[in-house]
Every structure is written in C-alpha cells, then in structure tokens.
Amino acid sequence: MSLSVQFLSLLAMIGTGIVAGAFMDMIGTGTAHAGKQSIIRRRAAWIEVIGWILVGCGTFYILFLVRDGAWRMYDPLAQVSGLLLYATIFHKPFRLFGRVILALLIKPLWFLARLIVSFIRQIIRFIIKVFAVLSTPFVKIFRIVSGKLFKRRVK
C-alpha cells in the first residue's frame, strides 16, 4: 500500500469521525428538543444505539471504498481525532448550518404541510355540517315515527 493511499485512508477515517460527531450531535440535539412526553424522548437510548450502528456501517463502507475493507490499527485513533476535531472546530459551523437549513427549508415546508392539513380539515368539517343540517328533518321524522311504532304495551 502506497503512502498516498494510507494518507487518503487516514483522511477518510478522520472525515468519518467528523461526520459521526455531527450525526450523533444531531441525534442528541433532536432528542433534547423533543417534548418531555414524546416517543422520541422515551426511546432516546435506542435511537442513539441505532445511530451508532449506522455510523459504524457508514465507516466500514468508506473503509471498504478506500482500502477494500482493510482495517488498520490507526483507524480508531483517526476516528477519535475526527470526533475531537468536530467537538473543537466544526461544532459551531455545523450548528449554524443546521439552524439555517431549519429556518429556510424545514420550517416553511412544515408550515405548508400544516396549512394544507388544516385546510382539508376545514373542508371536511364544512361537509359534515352541511350533511348534518340537511339530514336533521329526516332524523326528526324518523324519531317521531319510530317512537310511535315501537312503544311498549304495559299489561
């Protein structure tokens, strides 16, 4: 294995450490901002375990692409250094990028989805009220007729 391939694989493992730090930070932030009674908060440990499993699978995939899956002794150290790089340098820019994406993309889409759902809900309520108004005379006639036909006779 040439020196350039080893250097590329070292950079790839540092990169996977940075991505792993960002991904786990995203999961931790998401579970921390969830409601106290939400299912996300109650299943936070399982979500983090699944996150770490996904990070491990992604790391092995990158390792497979770079070195055909050959694992070296310095790979865990490179990943830990990538995690530490994320915690010291890339933490604030990633958070800023996440807030920008949240404000410019996710919140408007969420607003539109809620607007569409509320519009459909109002249409369904209107249809139900119209049906209730139109069926009221028939319901009253049915109650009058059924009350006269099915009376009990007391002996």
C-alpha positions in Angstrom: 0.0 0.0 0.0 1.5 3.3 -1.1 1.9 6.3 1.2 -0.7 8.3 -0.7 -3.3 5.6 -0.2 -2.5 5.4 3.5 -2.8 9.2 3.8 -6.1 9.2 1.9 -7.5 6.4 4.2 -6.3 8.4 7.2 -8.1 11.5 6.0 -11.2 9.4 5.2 -11.2 8.0 8.8 -10.8 11.5 10.2 -13.7 12.6 7.9 -15.9 9.7 9.2 -15.1 10.8 12.7 -16.2 14.3 11.9 -19.4 13.1 10.2 -20.0 10.7 13.1 -19.7 13.5 15.6 -22.1 15.7 13.6 -24.6 12.9 13.2 -24.6 11.9 16.9 -24.8 15.6 17.8 -27.8 15.9 15.5 -29.4 12.9 17.2 -28.6 14.3 20.7 -30.0 17.8 19.8 -33.1 16.3 18.3 -33.9 14.1 21.3 -33.1 17.0 23.7 -35.5 19.3 21.9 -38.3 16.8 21.7 -41.2 17.1 24.1 -40.9 15.5 27.5 -43.7 13.0 26.8 -42.8 12.4 23.2 -41.9 8.9 21.9 -38.6 10.3 20.7 -37.5 11.3 24.2 -38.7 8.0 25.6 -36.7 6.0 23.0 -33.6 8.2 23.0 -31.3 5.4 24.1 -32.5 3.2 21.3 -32.2 6.0 18.8 -28.6 6.7 19.8 -27.7 3.0 19.6 -29.2 2.8 16.1 -27.3 6.0 15.3 -24.0 4.5 16.4 -24.8 1.3 14.4 -25.4 3.5 11.3 -22.2 5.4 11.9 -20.3 2.1 12.2 -21.8 0.8 8.9 -21.0 4.0 7.2 -17.5 4.0 8.4 -17.0 0.4 7.2 -18.5 1.4 3.8 -16.0 4.2 3.5 -13.2 1.9 4.6 -14.4 -0.6 2.0 -14.3 2.0 -0.7 -10.9 3.4 0.2 -9.0 0.2 1.2 -11.3 -2.7 0.3 -12.3 -3.1 3.9 -8.7 -3.5 5.3 -8.7 -2.2 8.9 -5.5 -0.7 10.3 -4.6 0.0 13.9 -4.6 3.7 13.5 -8.2 3.8 12.2 -9.9 4.1 15.6 -7.4 6.8 16.6 -8.2 8.7 13.3 -11.9 8.5 14.1 -11.5 9.7 17.6 -9.3 12.6 16.4 -12.2 13.3 13.9 -14.7 13.3 16.7 -12.4 15.7 18.7 -12.0 17.9 15.6 -15.8 18.1 15.3 -16.1 19.0 19.0 -13.5 21.7 18.9 -13.6 23.3 15.4 -16.6 22.1 13.4 -19.3 22.1 16.1 -20.4 25.8 15.8 -20.4 25.9 11.9 -22.4 22.7 11.7 -24.9 24.0 14.2 -25.1 27.3 12.3 -25.7 25.4 9.1 -28.3 23.3 10.8 -30.2 26.4 12.0 -30.1 27.9 8.6 -31.5 24.8 7.0 -34.1 24.6 9.7 -35.2 28.2 9.2 -35.0 28.3 5.4 -36.2 24.8 4.4 -37.8 22.7 7.1 -40.0 25.3 8.9 -41.6 26.6 5.7 -42.3 23.1 4.5 -43.7 22.2 7.9 -45.9 25.3 7.8 -47.2 24.4 4.3 -47.9 20.9 5.3 -49.8 22.1 8.4 -51.7 24.7 6.3 -52.8 22.0 3.8 -53.9 19.7 6.5 -55.9 22.4 8.3 -57.5 23.5 5.0 -58.6 19.9 4.3 -59.8 19.5 7.9 -62.0 22.7 7.5 -63.4 21.4 4.2 -64.3 18.0 5.9 -65.9 19.9 8.8 -68.0 22.0 6.4 -69.2 18.9 4.5 -70.1 17.2 7.8 -72.1 20.3 9.0 -73.9 20.6 5.7 -74.8 16.9 5.9 -76.0 17.3 9.5 -78.2 20.3 8.5 -79.7 18.5 5.6 -80.3 15.3 7.5 -81.9 16.9 10.5 -85.5 16.9 9.2 -85.2 13.2 8.3 -83.8 12.3 11.7 -86.6 14.1 13.5 -89.3 12.4 11.3 -87.6 9.0 12.0 -87.6 9.6 15.7 -91.3 10.5 15.7 -92.3 7.6 13.6 -90.1 5.0 15.4 -91.3 6.3 18.8 -95.0 5.6 17.8 -94.4 2.3 16.1 -92.2 0.6 18.8 -94.0 1.6 22.0 -94.2 -0.9 24.7 -97.6 -2.0 25.9 -97.9 -2.3 29.6 -100.2 -5.1 31.0 
